Amino acid sequence: MQPDWIKKRRVLLLATASVMALFTIGWKMSDQVPAWKNDPGNPIAIYKVQTAKPVLALTFDISWGEKRTLPILEVLKHKGVKKATFFLSSPWAQSHPEIVKEIQEAGFEIANHGHKHVNYSELSDKEIAQQIQMSDEILKKVTGTSPKLLRLPNGDFDNRVLKIASQNGYSVIQWDTDSHDWMNKGVDSIIHRVVSKAHAGDIILMHASDSCKQTHLALPVIIDKLREKGLQFATVSELIHITDPAIQVPKPKASP
């Protein structure tokens, strides 16, 4: 049997250690505050909007390849979808100006998907600014206009990236529904995931890069089923001006 004073001392030591551990964890968390917990007035990443209007945005990221974009454009044209947003990697846009022109001529919105396809949160402030400015200059040269919307490669960002993007005139756009088309899990899987999750004010992530081999096959059914739900299509710019952005918990990295 241990004396009472030893037992009390052990309890006190354990309690002190627990408090110190919680303090340490809290400090580490406060040092990495996610974007959705920013104070009012700080830049945020937009995942969706809250609206009673039956509208949502189809978005397509493009980083490489030339086999998938034109079939997707054909589907959109055939289905009479006149509003969608394409986030273009600037090296891709620079090497495929003819496809960029087709996107423009179809009337779709062009946005920025960065320059190097790396995680910007791992870069220095200077490097982040350089990547954003470089992609902006290239896209402006190719398209004739400077985009105002930015989706970071891999959907990766931190508060520094948000602030630097804002300083360069950009709003960071994420998504609330990930089609998972980049996983190539099957046409039916892509259709089910989008249709079951899509809602008014939604921003839907899809891809028009060559690595995503089933998007153009799933898209016709997705469009039909979303219309059956009474949903209409808007560009991201149109969508985010309907109402204030709804701030959501950041999603896991997913975009290829």
Summary of the structure (lengths in Angstrom):
residues: 256
radius of gyration: 22.1
end to end distance: 61.7
largest distance: 85.5
contacts: 818
relative contact order: 0.21
helix: 48%
strand: 14%
